[in-house]
Amino acid sequence: MSEKRRCEWAKTPLDCEYHDKEWGKPLHDERRLFEMLMLEGQQAGLSWSTILKKREAMRKAYDNFDPEIMKNYDDKKMAELLENEGIIRNRLKVKAAVTNSNAYFKLKEEHGSLDNFLWRYVNGKPIQNHPKTIADIPVSTELSAQISKDLKKIGFTFVGSTIIYAYMQAIGMVNDHLESCEFRD
C-alpha cells in the first residue's frame, strides 16, 4: 500500500481501496445506489470496515441487492439470512432490507428512480465541503434529516439522519474528503 494522503479514517487496505475508488465519487447507477443505501442501513452501530469485510457475502446473500428479488423474500428466506454467518445477522436489519425493497418501488412510482429522488436535493451537483480534520465533518445535517424524513414517509426504515449523511458521503452527494486528501477531486 503506497503512502498516499488520504482521509484519516482510511486505515486498512480494504478501507483505502474503498476510499480511493468509491467514497465521495458521484454515483448514479440505480442498482448501486440501492445497494449502498442497504449497506449504510446494515452499518448502523457498526464500523464501515465491518461492512466492507462482509460486502461480498451480503451481495451474494441478498441476490446482488436486486430489489425486484428482495421484495419477495419470505419468512424462510429471512430465516436463511439470519443463519448466514457472512452477513450482519440482525433481525431488524434483515427485515429492513425487505421493507426497503418494497419501499423502493413506491419511490420509483413517485419519483421515477432513486437517482432522481436523491440528486434533486442537491440540484444534481455534489455539495463541496472543505474539512481540514475529521472533527470538522458533521454526522448529520438539515439536508440529511430532510431526506431521512422523506424516505421514512415513503416507507423506508434504517434511514435516520446520520445513516443518510453517511450515505450522501458514500455516493458523492457531498464531498467530505479532507483538504489534505489527494483524492479530494
N, C-alpha and C positions, 0 to 999 in steps of 0.2 A: 504494500500500500504506500503510494507516494505521499510525501508530506505536502499536501495542498492546504490552502487556507480555507477552512470550512466553518460552518456554524458550529458552535460549541457542543451541541447535542450529538453530532455525528461522530461517534467514537469507535464502534466496531466496524469491521469490513462490510457487514450487511447494511448497517446504518449509513456508511459512507456511500455505498453503491446506490441506495435509495435516495439519499440527499443529492448526489451528483446527477442522477439520471431522471428523477421523478419529482421530488419535492419542490413545490413552488413553480413548476412549469405549467402554463395554461393547458388544461385538459378539456377536450370537447367530445371525446369518444363516449357515446352513451353507455355502453356496457361497462367501461372502466369507471365512469362517473358513479354508476350504481355500485360497482364493486368497492370503490373507495368509501362510499357512504356506509356500506355494510361493514367494512373493516374498521372504520372510525367508531361505529357503534360497538363493535366487539372489543375495542380497545379500552372502553370506559373502565377506569380503575386499574388498568394495567399499563405497562410500558409499551411504547411503539415498537421497541426491539422485540418484545414477545410476539407481537402481531406479525412482524416481518419474518420471524423464525417459523411461524405457523401458516404463513400466507399460502404457500403451495398446497399444503394439506387442506386448508379451508377452501381453496379453489376447487380441489377435487371433491371434497365432501359436499359442497354447495353447488355442484353442477356448473362450475365456472361462473358462479354468480349470475346465472341466467334467470331473470325474474319470471319468465314465462314458465320455466320448470318449477322454480321455487314456490310460486304462488299456490301450487297444487300439493305441496308437502302435507302429508297426513300424519297422524299420531305415530304410526310405525316408522316413518322416515325421521320424525323428530326424535324418537327413542334411539334410533340408529345413530343419529348425530350426537346425542348425549353420551353414547358409549365410545365415540371416536376420540382416542387419546391425542390425536394430532391437532385437534382444534380446541377452541375455547368452549368448554362444556358447562356453560351456564344456561340453565333452563330459560330464564327470561331473555337472554341474548339470542338463543336459538329461536324462541317464539317470535322475537322482534324481527328476525330475518324473514320469516314467513309473512308476518304482518306488513312489513315494509315492502315486500314483493307485491302484495296486493295493493298497497297504497301507491306504489309506483305507477300502476295502470290508471288509477284515478288521477294522479298528477299529469300523466300523458294526455288524458282526455281533456283536462282543463288548460294545459299549457303547451301541448304538442310534444315536449320532450323535457327530460331532466336538464339537459344543456340549456334550453331556452329559459326554463324556470330559474335556474341559478344565475346565469350570466346577465340576466336583465337587471339584477340588483346592483351591478357594477357597470352598467352600460357597455358590457362586452369587453371591458378593459380591466386588467388587474389593478388593485389598489397597491400603490408603491409606498411601503413604509421604509423607514431608514433607521432601524435599530442599531445601536452601537454595541449593546450587550444583550444577552438573552433576557436579562431583567427588564429590558425596555419593551419586550414583546408581551402584549396583553394575552390573557387566556380566553377572553371573550370581548365582544364589542356590542354596541347597539345594533349594528347590522347583523351580527351572528344571532343575536336574540330575536330579531325580526324574522330571519329566515327560519330559525328554530320554531317560532310560533306559527309561521305559515305552513311548515311541514307537518306540525302536530295537527293543525286544522284539517289537513288532507288525510291524516290517519297514521302518520309515521310515528315510531317510538324509538327510543335511544338516540334522540336528535336534539339534546339540550344545547344551550348556547355555547358551552365550552367544546362539546363534540363538534358542533358546526364550525366554530372558529378553526379548530384543527383541520377540519375537512377543507375549509376555504384555503388554508395554507397549502395543504397537500395537493389540491387541484389547481393551484396557481391563481385563484381569485384574489389572493392577497400575497404580496411578496414580502416575506419577513426574513429573507436572508440578511444576515448581519452585514453592515457596511464593509467589514473586513473580509467577507467571504468572496472568494474568487468565482463562485457560482451564482453571484447575485443577479446577473442579467440573463 
